Amino acid sequence: MPFLLLGFSPDRAISSSSLSNEFMKVQLAKLKADQEKSGKKAEHKENFKKVAALWKTA
């Protein structure tokens, strides 16, 4: 149940847009942190494309 992983209550109705927004927010932050650790410049536009592709397969 993905909503439990994102911290949502199972009693609350969840729209797919809120799930995708939460997924994007979390994954973009992770990707940015990983890039900063490795010394790469975090390009938001490119990162957004990568995370959007991950959402398609999630």
C-alpha positions as CSV (number, residue, x, y, z in Angstrom):
1,M,0.0,0.0,0.0
2,P,1.9,3.1,-1.2
3,F,-0.2,5.5,0.9
4,L,1.2,4.0,4.1
5,L,4.8,4.5,2.8
6,L,4.1,8.1,2.2
7,G,2.6,8.7,5.6
8,F,-1.1,9.0,4.6
9,S,-3.9,7.7,6.7
10,P,-5.7,4.7,5.0
11,D,-9.0,6.2,6.2
12,R,-8.5,9.3,4.1
13,A,-9.5,9.3,0.5
14,I,-6.3,9.9,-1.6
15,S,-6.3,11.2,-5.1
16,S,-3.7,10.0,-7.6
17,S,-2.5,13.6,-8.0
18,S,-1.7,13.9,-4.4
19,L,0.3,10.6,-4.5
20,S,2.2,11.8,-7.6
21,N,2.9,15.2,-6.0
22,E,4.2,13.5,-2.8
23,F,6.3,11.0,-4.8
24,M,7.8,13.9,-6.9
25,K,8.6,15.9,-3.8
26,V,10.3,13.1,-2.0
27,Q,12.2,11.7,-5.0
28,L,13.4,15.1,-6.2
29,A,14.8,15.8,-2.7
30,K,16.6,12.4,-2.6
31,L,18.1,12.9,-6.1
32,K,19.2,16.4,-5.2
33,A,20.9,15.2,-2.0
34,D,22.6,12.4,-3.8
35,Q,23.9,14.8,-6.5
36,E,25.1,17.3,-3.9
37,K,27.0,14.5,-2.0
38,S,28.8,13.5,-5.2
39,G,29.7,17.1,-6.0
40,K,27.4,17.3,-9.1
41,K,25.3,20.4,-9.8
42,A,21.7,19.7,-9.2
43,E,19.7,20.7,-12.4
44,H,16.1,20.8,-11.4
45,K,14.7,20.5,-15.0
46,E,16.8,17.3,-15.6
47,N,16.0,15.9,-12.2
48,F,12.3,16.5,-12.8
49,K,12.4,14.5,-16.0
50,K,14.2,11.6,-14.3
51,V,11.7,11.5,-11.5
52,A,8.8,11.8,-13.8
53,A,10.1,8.7,-15.7
54,L,10.3,6.9,-12.3
55,W,6.7,7.8,-11.6
56,K,5.6,6.1,-14.8
57,T,7.1,2.8,-13.7
58,A,6.1,3.1,-10.0
